[in-house]
Amino acid sequence: MKYRADIDGLRALAVIPVIIYHAGAAWLPGGFVGVDVFFVISGFLISKIILGEVENNSFSFIGFYKRRVNRIVPALLFMIVVVLLVFSVLGLPDQSVSVAKSAIAAIFSVSNFYFWGGSGYFSPSSDFMPLLHTWSLAVEEQFYLIFPVLMVIFFRLQLNIKMMIAVGAIVMFVFGWWLSIKSPMFAYYMLPARAWELALGVALAVGVVPKSKSIILNETLTALGTIIILLSFFYVRSDMVFPGVAALIPCAGAALIINFGGDSFVSKKLLSCKPIVYVGLISYSLYLWHWPILTFLRVVNASVHLDRSMVVLGMILTLVFSIISWRYVEVPFRRKNLGDLKKIVLLGGGVAVAGIVSFLVVLGSGFPSRLSPHALEAVMAAKDIDPLRDECFGTKERGGCTFGDQSLPVSYIVVGDSHAAALRPAISASSLVEGERGTLYWMKACPLLDGSRRVNHPGQKECKTFKENVWRIIEGDRSIETVILGGRWPYQVTGTLPESGGSLMTLMADDVTATYSKNENELVFIRSLKRTVDRLAGMGKKVVIIGSVPEAGFNVPESTAMARNFGREDKARVPFEVAGNRARFSDEIIMNLLPESASFYPVLGAFCDDAWCEFEKNGTPVFYDSNHLSYSGALNFIAPVLSLQNQNGAI
């Protein structure tokens, strides 16, 4: 096909905002949509090539996949091997193991599956995953496996290609939009929700959208496409339903440029100017290297936030490594004079090195002995979890899940989500229930909010069953005098999590809900908590609510260990406006709706003053992750706070 310099320029327009966004630029909230522009470009170029070869009866699956391997794998493999070696030496043990596993997933083009089961793309924890960005390559490679087969079938059956692609793109868009609402994590990482973006490029290649001979129209639409893409970088945010309608904005802009660009002023004079085209030519290597380099700098700094000097260093290193990768890896592997046998030997050697290193890292559990004892102490805090946590999960037989005086009947229960489970040691060790016997019922992300449901959460069915069983237990056991409610209240109020970067909002609803929104989440929380308190009071139960534990938004033991590993003693703390405001807001809502018969015990003040929220006491992290109290933190830090409040009188 005829080379179009403006498409390389469009690649540059896509990759630069991605890099700026990943560097932490809050002023460019939608920079990540550059990936969606890449999908449209890929769909267009690949289908254009396949279409031409199929029409000329020269298409070969072997030839197609050989070209794809030469284009994608060498630079990817080079980056993976370097990242593996660096993080095996400088990463924390768990990080090294995670990198090793994700490296194997990336080599086999299934890294989107690997990361789908982990943290959200926008989460602070993802900032320490150097191969996270390979999910988009996996999506494209999975598309390459399916699409050529479909094209050949369409041609051999003599189907109307334009109609098939047009209808398919529309159906896939609707399906992807639905997935984005019902299962946002799956939708973000997986091909079914992204297929329409690639199909949009295919539709352009097969001529679904007609060309125009009008110079004015072409100039106008190309300029409009550019403006739309630029605006999307500032308009789209991570807390939107994505992909879906929001992703349609940059994709439509890319489609306009591809279809109507050609000889337009924007394409010829702006997108085709040499510096922009050069960035487009090395855009693949830029994309490959920018993220692991930024991740490495964050690991060295033990923080998701990089100062200006570190960002500049990251940009320089990205450019240097990208040019090296493009010149000495990408370009040579595209040339025929390198020879197939030599290519196979080089790629096979790279895969072997990656496989051996990954195997050794996983087998050696990341080689923890290389860390200093002080750093290992912080690492071990991640395992400081209440031993009764697993025993008390759900509403199964109590077995060993009772605490306090075992000669007495169970007189109180702690009910809620994983935050309630983490508070359990503090409650049982405090004077709140001194001398009594209690038990715990907990379910992930499922506090006892009567009548509420999570519309787009995968655990909704289990949560519904859990709450029904808990209500049945409370109503049927007269010995239960006190019900202590715990929960991650800021999450229930807002539907968002700091460790997800505010993205992937959980939508709450009850029987009164008409539309889903962030504001509706708050109203559902108020109504459902009030129903819970009133229902318990109607049974004659004493109701106690433990306030919000502030959320760090980053893995506290991990960040502490990273700092110590590089010889620093950085305190694990967050400005109050970041961590404290969410907790205070939800606490105020709870206090305003509680009747006098219920008691409220806030714990925010134990962590935060007016300026900072601290998550490390006496040199030890008090969380075992980004938001859950550790066992020792609950016993030694929160239990005395609850006892003192009980002595002085709860709110």
Secondary structure in CASP SS format (residue, H / E / C, confidence):
PFRMAT SS
TARGET T0000
AUTHOR 0000-0000-0000
METHOD secondary structure of the structure
MODEL  1
M C 1.00
K C 1.00
Y C 1.00
R C 1.00
A H 1.00
D H 1.00
I H 1.00
D H 1.00
G H 1.00
L H 1.00
R H 1.00
A H 1.00
L H 1.00
A H 1.00
V H 1.00
I H 1.00
P H 1.00
V H 1.00
I H 1.00
I H 1.00
Y H 1.00
H H 1.00
A C 1.00
G C 1.00
A C 1.00
A C 1.00
W C 1.00
L C 1.00
P C 1.00
G C 1.00
G H 1.00
F H 1.00
V H 1.00
G H 1.00
V H 1.00
D H 1.00
V H 1.00
F H 1.00
F H 1.00
V H 1.00
I H 1.00
S H 1.00
G H 1.00
F H 1.00
L H 1.00
I H 1.00
S H 1.00
K H 1.00
I H 1.00
I H 1.00
L H 1.00
G H 1.00
E H 1.00
V H 1.00
E H 1.00
N C 1.00
N C 1.00
S C 1.00
F C 1.00
S C 1.00
F H 1.00
I H 1.00
G H 1.00
F H 1.00
Y H 1.00
K H 1.00
R H 1.00
R H 1.00
V H 1.00
N H 1.00
R H 1.00
I H 1.00
V H 1.00
P H 1.00
A H 1.00
L H 1.00
L H 1.00
F H 1.00
M H 1.00
I H 1.00
V H 1.00
V H 1.00
V H 1.00
L H 1.00
L H 1.00
V H 1.00
F H 1.00
S H 1.00
V H 1.00
L H 1.00
G C 1.00
L C 1.00
P H 1.00
D H 1.00
Q H 1.00
S H 1.00
V H 1.00
S H 1.00
V H 1.00
A H 1.00
K H 1.00
S H 1.00
A H 1.00
I H 1.00
A H 1.00
A H 1.00
I H 1.00
F C 1.00
S C 1.00
V C 1.00
S H 1.00
N H 1.00
F H 1.00
Y H 1.00
F H 1.00
W H 1.00
G C 1.00
G C 1.00
S C 1.00
G C 1.00
Y C 1.00
F C 1.00
S C 1.00
P H 1.00
S H 1.00
S H 1.00
D H 1.00
F H 1.00
M C 1.00
P C 1.00
L C 1.00
L C 1.00
H C 1.00
T H 1.00
W H 1.00
S H 1.00
L H 1.00
A H 1.00
V H 1.00
E H 1.00
E H 1.00
Q H 1.00
F H 1.00
Y H 1.00
L H 1.00
I H 1.00
F H 1.00
P H 1.00
V H 1.00
L H 1.00
M H 1.00
V H 1.00
I H 1.00
F H 1.00
F H 1.00
R H 1.00
L C 1.00
Q C 1.00
L C 1.00
N C 1.00
I H 1.00
K H 1.00
M H 1.00
M H 1.00
I H 1.00
A H 1.00
V H 1.00
G H 1.00
A H 1.00
I H 1.00
V H 1.00
M H 1.00
F H 1.00
V H 1.00
F H 1.00
G H 1.00
W H 1.00
W H 1.00
L H 1.00
S H 1.00
I H 1.00
K H 1.00
S C 1.00
P H 1.00
M H 1.00
F H 1.00
A H 1.00
Y H 1.00
Y H 1.00
M C 1.00
L H 1.00
P H 1.00
A H 1.00
R H 1.00
A H 1.00
W H 1.00
E H 1.00
L H 1.00
A H 1.00
L H 1.00
G H 1.00
V H 1.00
A H 1.00
L H 1.00
A H 1.00
V H 1.00
G C 1.00
V C 1.00
V C 1.00
P C 1.00
K C 1.00
S C 1.00
K C 1.00
S C 1.00
I H 1.00
I H 1.00
L H 1.00
N H 1.00
E H 1.00
T H 1.00
L H 1.00
T H 1.00
A H 1.00
L H 1.00
G H 1.00
T H 1.00
I H 1.00
I H 1.00
I H 1.00
L H 1.00
L H 1.00
S H 1.00
F H 1.00
F H 1.00
Y H 1.00
V C 1.00
R C 1.00
S C 1.00
D C 1.00
M C 1.00
V C 1.00
F C 1.00
P C 1.00
G C 1.00
V H 1.00
A H 1.00
A H 1.00
L H 1.00
I H 1.00
P H 1.00
C H 1.00
A H 1.00
G H 1.00
A H 1.00
A H 1.00
L H 1.00
I H 1.00
I H 1.00
N H 1.00
F H 1.00
G C 1.00
G C 1.00
D C 1.00
S C 1.00
F H 1.00
V H 1.00
S H 1.00
K H 1.00
K H 1.00
L H 1.00
L H 1.00
S C 1.00
C C 1.00
K H 1.00
P H 1.00
I H 1.00
V H 1.00
Y H 1.00
V H 1.00
G H 1.00
L H 1.00
I C 1.00
S H 1.00
Y H 1.00
S H 1.00
L H 1.00
Y H 1.00
L H 1.00
W H 1.00
H H 1.00
W H 1.00
P H 1.00
I H 1.00
L H 1.00
T H 1.00
F H 1.00
L H 1.00
R H 1.00
V H 1.00
V H 1.00
N H 1.00
A C 1.00
S C 1.00
V C 1.00
H C 1.00
L C 1.00
D C 1.00
R H 1.00
S H 1.00
M H 1.00
V H 1.00
V H 1.00
L H 1.00
G H 1.00
M H 1.00
I H 1.00
L H 1.00
T H 1.00
L H 1.00
V H 1.00
F H 1.00
S H 1.00
I H 1.00
I H 1.00
S H 1.00
W H 1.00
R H 1.00
Y H 1.00
V H 1.00
E H 1.00
V H 1.00
P H 1.00
F H 1.00
R H 1.00
R C 1.00
K H 1.00
N H 1.00
L H 1.00
G C 1.00
D H 1.00
L H 1.00
K H 1.00
K H 1.00
I H 1.00
V H 1.00
L H 1.00
L H 1.00
G H 1.00
G H 1.00
G H 1.00
V H 1.00
A H 1.00
V H 1.00
A H 1.00
G H 1.00
I H 1.00
V H 1.00
S H 1.00
F H 1.00
L H 1.00
V H 1.00
V H 1.00
L H 1.00
G C 1.00
S C 1.00
G C 1.00
F C 1.00
P H 1.00
S H 1.00
R H 1.00
L C 1.00
S C 1.00
P H 1.00
H H 1.00
A H 1.00
L H 1.00
E H 1.00
A H 1.00
V H 1.00
M H 1.00
A H 1.00
A H 1.00
K H 1.00
D C 1.00
I C 1.00
D C 1.00
P C 1.00
L C 1.00
R C 1.00
D C 1.00
E C 1.00
C C 1.00
F E 1.00
G C 1.00
T C 1.00
K C 1.00
E C 1.00
R C 1.00
G C 1.00
G C 1.00
C C 1.00
T E 1.00
F E 1.00
G E 1.00
D C 1.00
Q C 1.00
S C 1.00
L C 1.00
P C 1.00
V E 1.00
S E 1.00
Y E 1.00
I E 1.00
V E 1.00
V E 1.00
G E 1.00
D C 1.00
S H 1.00
H H 1.00
A H 1.00
A H 1.00
A H 1.00
L H 1.00
R H 1.00
P H 1.00
A H 1.00
I H 1.00
S H 1.00
A H 1.00
S C 1.00
S H 1.00
L H 1.00
V H 1.00
E C 1.00
G C 1.00
E C 1.00
R E 1.00
G E 1.00
T E 1.00
L E 1.00
Y E 1.00
W E 1.00
M C 1.00
K C 1.00
A C 1.00
C C 1.00
P C 1.00
L C 1.00
L C 1.00
D C 1.00
G C 1.00
S C 1.00
R E 1.00
R E 1.00
V C 1.00
N C 1.00
H C 1.00
P C 1.00
G C 1.00
Q H 1.00
K H 1.00
E H 1.00
C H 1.00
K H 1.00
T H 1.00
F H 1.00
K H 1.00
E H 1.00
N H 1.00
V H 1.00
W H 1.00
R H 1.00
I H 1.00
I H 1.00
E H 1.00
G H 1.00
D C 1.00
R C 1.00
S C 1.00
I C 1.00
E C 1.00
T E 1.00
V E 1.00
I E 1.00
L E 1.00
G E 1.00
G C 1.00
R C 1.00
W H 1.00
P H 1.00
Y H 1.00
Q H 1.00
V H 1.00
T H 1.00
G C 1.00
T C 1.00
L C 1.00
P H 1.00
E H 1.00
S H 1.00
G C 1.00
G C 1.00
S C 1.00
L C 1.00
M C 1.00
T C 1.00
L C 1.00
M E 1.00
A E 1.00
D C 1.00
D C 1.00
V C 1.00
T C 1.00
A C 1.00
T C 1.00
Y C 1.00
S C 1.00
K H 1.00
N H 1.00
E H 1.00
N H 1.00
E H 1.00
L H 1.00
V H 1.00
F H 1.00
I H 1.00
R H 1.00
S H 1.00
L H 1.00
K H 1.00
R H 1.00
T H 1.00
V H 1.00
D H 1.00
R H 1.00
L H 1.00
A H 1.00
G H 1.00
M C 1.00
G C 1.00
K C 1.00
K E 1.00
V E 1.00
V E 1.00
I E 1.00
I E 1.00
G C 1.00
S C 1.00
V C 1.00
P C 1.00
E C 1.00
A C 1.00
G C 1.00
F C 1.00
N C 1.00
V H 1.00
P H 1.00
E H 1.00
S H 1.00
T H 1.00
A H 1.00
M H 1.00
A H 1.00
R H 1.00
N H 1.00
F C 1.00
G C 1.00
R C 1.00
E C 1.00
D C 1.00
K C 1.00
A C 1.00
R E 1.00
V E 1.00
P E 1.00
F H 1.00
E H 1.00
V H 1.00
A H 1.00
G H 1.00
N H 1.00
R H 1.00
A H 1.00
R H 1.00
F H 1.00
S H 1.00
D H 1.00
E H 1.00
I H 1.00
I H 1.00
M H 1.00
N H 1.00
L H 1.00
L C 1.00
P C 1.00
E C 1.00
S C 1.00
A E 1.00
S E 1.00
F E 1.00
Y E 1.00
P C 1.00
V C 1.00
L H 1.00
G H 1.00
A H 1.00
F C 1.00
C E 1.00
D C 1.00
D C 1.00
A C 1.00
W E 1.00
C E 1.00
E E 1.00
F C 1.00
E E 1.00
K E 1.00
N C 1.00
G C 1.00
T E 1.00
P E 1.00
V C 1.00
F E 1.00
Y C 1.00
D C 1.00
S C 1.00
N C 1.00
H C 1.00
L E 1.00
S C 1.00
Y H 1.00
S H 1.00
G H 1.00
A H 1.00
L H 1.00
N H 1.00
F H 1.00
I H 1.00
A H 1.00
P H 1.00
V H 1.00
L H 1.00
S H 1.00
L H 1.00
Q H 1.00
N H 1.00
Q H 1.00
N H 1.00
G C 1.00
A C 1.00
I C 1.00
END
